[in-house]
């Protein structure tokens, strides 16, 4: 990175620094995929964070002249992003998901699941939103999916489950930020181990699903995220097998299971060709999210048990 010049002489406005940051990020060959997909949106995120501007800030502010202190703060963030390769969300300590801002850190994945689009559509027609009483967000990380799901299902309570105590500390902070202590609970559990007797109308999960080949090829930015939130064996299905085999026991009679497996959809279709999985299409990008109902899981329970132990 020694060829990158961080001197900002001649730059004055918000727009100047967004443009300059985008150029720096292109020179640094950064990878984007933690909330933005290009260098200039990434630069805008950091500039707005440094200046405490909201994403709805009026356009006339873009021509505002910056103080030397503001310029130095922005430049330091640019330098950290390039030299550490940390995702921007780890530098700011926050990320947006389903229209809500969440606290994040290196103990959680950066929220980016296409499940946000399902939340925007209230999970319909898979559930009747008003009738959902209990939701389980399995492998919750920062708690973003479970907490955001309360927007779709206003009468629900949600359990946020994860094996990582450090991640659950972040999830608890997000619960408190939105004053949801009465309806959202963190539970430290190895999948369903600590959930005996609990049943849910909706189980939604974004578990680790990255296969070994993909793990070995991850860009540096993704390698900054906790490995236990990504890696899931040779085919990416180590945890998904268990979830499929045990979910029915924790679903109400009309309950639905929704799971993200990303690019491991290929392996899912090879391993479980008999399962009537519904694969979602997304208008805003993303892939590899399926839904299946409790009644369908019951029919295939023997198959699921055998595949889990294979």
C-alpha positions in Angstrom: 0.0 0.0 0.0 3.1 2.3 0.0 2.1 3.8 -3.4 -1.1 5.3 -1.9 -1.0 9.0 -1.2 -3.1 10.1 1.8 -2.4 13.8 1.3 -5.6 15.7 0.7 -4.4 19.2 -0.4 -7.1 20.9 -2.5 -10.0 18.9 -1.2 -12.6 20.9 0.6 -16.1 19.5 0.4 -18.0 16.3 1.4 -18.3 15.4 -2.3 -14.5 15.9 -2.7 -13.8 13.4 0.0 -16.3 10.8 -1.2 -14.8 11.0 -4.7 -11.2 10.8 -3.3 -12.0 7.9 -1.0 -13.5 6.0 -3.9 -10.4 6.5 -5.9 -8.2 5.4 -2.9 -10.2 2.3 -2.4 -9.9 1.4 -6.1 -6.2 1.9 -5.9 -6.1 -0.4 -2.8 -7.9 -3.2 -4.6 -10.4 -3.5 -1.8 -13.3 -6.0 -1.8 -16.8 -4.9 -1.2 -19.7 -6.9 0.0 -20.5 -5.9 3.6 -23.3 -3.4 2.9 -21.9 -1.8 -0.3 -20.8 -3.1 -3.6 -18.6 -0.4 -4.9 -15.7 1.9 -3.8 -17.7 5.2 -3.8 -20.6 4.0 -1.7 -18.0 2.6 0.7 -16.3 6.0 0.9 -19.6 7.7 1.4 -20.5 5.5 4.3 -17.2 6.4 6.0 -17.4 10.1 5.3 -21.0 10.2 6.6 -20.0 8.3 9.7 -17.1 10.7 10.4 -19.3 13.7 10.0 -22.3 12.2 11.9 -24.5 12.7 8.9 -27.5 10.5 8.2 -28.1 8.8 4.9 -31.1 11.1 4.4 -29.0 14.2 4.7 -30.0 16.9 2.1 -27.9 17.2 -1.0 -26.8 20.8 -0.2 -24.6 19.5 2.6 -22.5 17.7 0.0 -20.9 21.0 -1.0 -20.1 21.9 2.6 -16.5 22.8 3.4 -14.8 20.6 5.9 -12.6 21.6 8.8 -9.1 20.3 9.1 -10.1 18.1 12.0 -12.9 16.5 9.9 -10.6 16.0 7.0 -8.1 14.2 9.3 -10.8 12.0 10.8 -12.0 10.9 7.4 -8.5 10.3 6.1 -7.6 8.1 9.1 -10.8 6.0 8.4 -9.8 5.7 4.8 -6.3 4.6 5.8 -7.6 2.0 8.3 -10.0 0.6 5.7 -7.2 0.1 3.1 -4.4 -1.0 5.4 -6.3 -3.3 7.7 -8.9 -4.6 5.2 -11.4 -4.6 7.9 -15.0 -4.3 6.7 -16.3 -0.7 7.1 -18.9 -1.9 9.7 -16.1 -3.0 12.0 -14.5 0.5 11.7 -17.8 2.3 12.5 -19.2 -0.3 14.9 -22.6 -0.3 13.1 -24.4 -1.7 10.1 -27.8 -1.3 8.6 -30.2 -4.3 8.1 -33.9 -4.2 7.1 -34.0 -0.5 7.7 -32.6 -0.7 11.2 -29.1 0.2 12.5 -27.3 -2.5 14.5 -24.2 -2.5 16.7 -21.6 -5.0 15.3 -18.0 -5.9 16.0 -15.5 -8.6 15.2 -17.5 -11.2 17.1 -20.4 -11.0 14.7 -20.8 -11.3 11.0 -21.7 -8.0 9.2 -25.4 -8.2 8.4 -26.1 -8.6 4.7 -28.6 -11.5 4.4 -31.3 -11.3 1.6 -33.7 -12.5 4.4 -34.2 -8.7 4.9 -36.3 -8.8 1.7 -38.5 -11.5 3.2 -38.9 -9.4 6.3 -40.0 -6.4 4.2 -42.8 -8.7 2.8 -43.7 -9.8 6.3 -42.7 -13.4 5.5 -45.9 -13.8 3.6 -47.4 -16.1 2.4 -45.3 -18.5 4.6 -46.8 -17.1 7.8 -49.8 -15.0 8.8 -47.8 -12.1 10.5 -50.4 -11.2 13.0 -50.7 -14.8 14.2 -47.0 -15.4 14.8 -46.4 -15.6 18.5 -42.9 -17.1 18.8 -39.9 -16.7 16.5 -36.5 -18.3 16.7 -33.5 -16.7 15.1 -31.0 -19.5 15.1 -27.3 -18.5 14.8 -28.3 -15.0 15.5 -25.0 -13.2 15.7 -25.8 -9.5 16.2 -29.5 -10.4 16.5 -30.3 -8.5 13.3 -32.7 -11.0 11.7 -34.6 -11.8 14.8 -35.0 -8.2 15.9 -35.9 -7.0 12.4 -38.5 -9.8 12.2 -40.5 -8.1 15.0 -41.3 -5.4 12.4 -43.0 -8.1 10.3 -44.7 -10.0 13.1 -45.8 -7.3 15.6 -47.3 -9.7 18.1 -44.3 -12.0 18.4 -41.6 -12.7 20.9 -38.2 -13.8 19.6 -35.4 -16.0 20.9 -32.0 -15.0 19.7 -29.8 -18.1 19.8 -26.1 -18.5 19.2 -23.2 -20.6 20.4 -20.9 -17.5 20.8 -21.3 -15.7 24.1 -19.4 -12.7 22.6 -21.9 -12.4 19.8 -24.8 -12.6 22.2 -23.4 -9.7 24.1 -23.7 -7.6 20.9 -27.2 -9.0 20.3 -28.2 -8.0 23.9 -26.9 -4.4 23.2 -29.2 -4.3 20.1 -32.1 -5.5 22.1 -31.5 -2.8 24.7 -31.0 -0.1 22.0 -34.5 -0.8 20.6 -36.0 -1.3 24.1 -37.1 -4.9 23.3 -36.2 -6.5 26.6 -39.8 -7.7 27.1 -40.1 -9.5 23.8 -36.5 -10.5 22.8 -34.3 -12.9 24.7 -30.7 -14.1 24.0 -30.0 -17.8 24.6 -26.5 -19.4 24.4 -27.0 -22.8 22.8 -25.4 -25.2 20.4 -28.2 -25.1 17.9 -31.3 -26.6 19.7 -29.5 -28.1 22.7 -30.8 -25.6 25.2 -34.3 -25.2 23.6 -35.9 -28.4 24.9 -39.7 -28.0 25.0 -39.7 -24.7 23.1 -41.9 -24.4 19.9 -42.0 -21.6 17.4 -44.3 -20.5 14.6 -41.3 -19.4 12.6 -37.7 -20.5 12.7 -35.4 -18.4 10.6 -31.6 -19.1 10.4 -28.6 -17.7 8.6 -26.1 -20.4 9.9 -22.5 -20.9 8.9 -22.7 -22.4 5.3 -19.3 -21.7 3.6 -17.7 -24.8 2.2 -14.0 -25.6 2.5 -13.1 -24.6 -1.0 -14.8 -21.2 -0.7 -13.3 -20.6 2.8 -9.9 -21.0 1.4 -10.6 -18.5 -1.3 -12.3 -15.8 0.8 -11.1 -12.2 0.2 -9.2 -10.6 3.2 -12.3 -8.6 4.2 -14.3 -11.8 4.8 -11.4 -13.4 6.7 -11.8 -10.6 9.3 -15.1 -12.1 10.3 -15.4 -14.9 12.9 -14.6 -18.2 11.3 -17.2 -20.0 13.4 -19.9 -17.8 11.7 -18.8 -18.9 8.2 -17.1 -22.3 8.0 -19.4 -25.4 7.8 -17.4 -28.3 6.5 -16.6 -29.7 3.1 -20.0 -29.0 1.6 -21.1 -26.1 3.9 -24.0 -28.1 5.3 -22.6 -29.3 8.7 -25.1 -27.2 10.7 -27.9 -27.2 8.1 -28.1 -31.0 8.4 -28.8 -30.7 12.1 -31.2 -27.8 11.7 -33.3 -29.8 9.2 -33.3 -32.9 11.3 -34.3 -31.2 14.5 -36.4 -28.2 13.5 -39.7 -30.1 13.3 -39.5 -30.9 17.0 -39.5 -27.1 17.7 -42.1 -25.9 15.2 -45.8 -25.5 15.9 -48.1 -27.5 13.6 -48.4 -24.7 11.1 -44.8 -23.6 11.6 -42.3 -22.7 8.9 -38.5 -23.1 8.7 -36.5 -20.6 6.6 -32.8 -21.1 6.2 -30.1 -19.3 4.2 -27.4 -21.5 2.7 -26.0 -19.2 0.0 -23.9 -20.9 -2.6 -24.3 -24.1 -0.8 -27.7 -24.4 -2.5 -25.9 -26.6 -5.0 -25.0 -29.1 -2.3 -28.4 -28.9 -0.8 -30.0 -29.9 -4.0 -27.5 -32.8 -4.4 -27.9 -34.1 -0.8 -31.7 -33.5 -0.4 -33.3 -34.0 -3.9 -36.4 -35.4 -2.4 -37.2 -32.5 -0.1 -39.9 -30.0 -1.3 -37.7 -27.0 -0.6 -39.0 -23.7 -1.9 -36.1 -21.5 -3.1 -36.7 -17.7 -3.0 -35.9 -15.3 -5.7 -34.7 -11.9 -4.7 -35.3 -8.5 -6.4 -32.4 -6.9 -4.5 -29.8 -9.6 -5.0 -28.9 -12.7 -3.0 -29.5 -16.4 -3.3 -29.7 -19.7 -1.5 -32.6 -19.2 0.9 -35.2 -21.9 1.3 -38.5 -22.5 3.1 -40.1 -25.7 4.2 -43.1 -26.3 6.5 -43.3 -28.4 9.6 -45.7 -30.9 7.9 -43.2 -31.5 5.1 -40.4 -32.0 7.5 -42.4 -34.6 9.4 -43.0 -36.6 6.2 -39.2 -36.7 5.5 -38.0 -37.1 9.1 -36.5 -40.5 8.6 -34.6 -39.3 5.6 -33.4 -36.2 7.4 -32.1 -38.2 10.4 -30.2 -40.5 8.1 -28.6 -37.6 6.2 -27.6 -35.9 9.4 -25.7 -39.0 10.5 -24.2 -39.8 7.1 
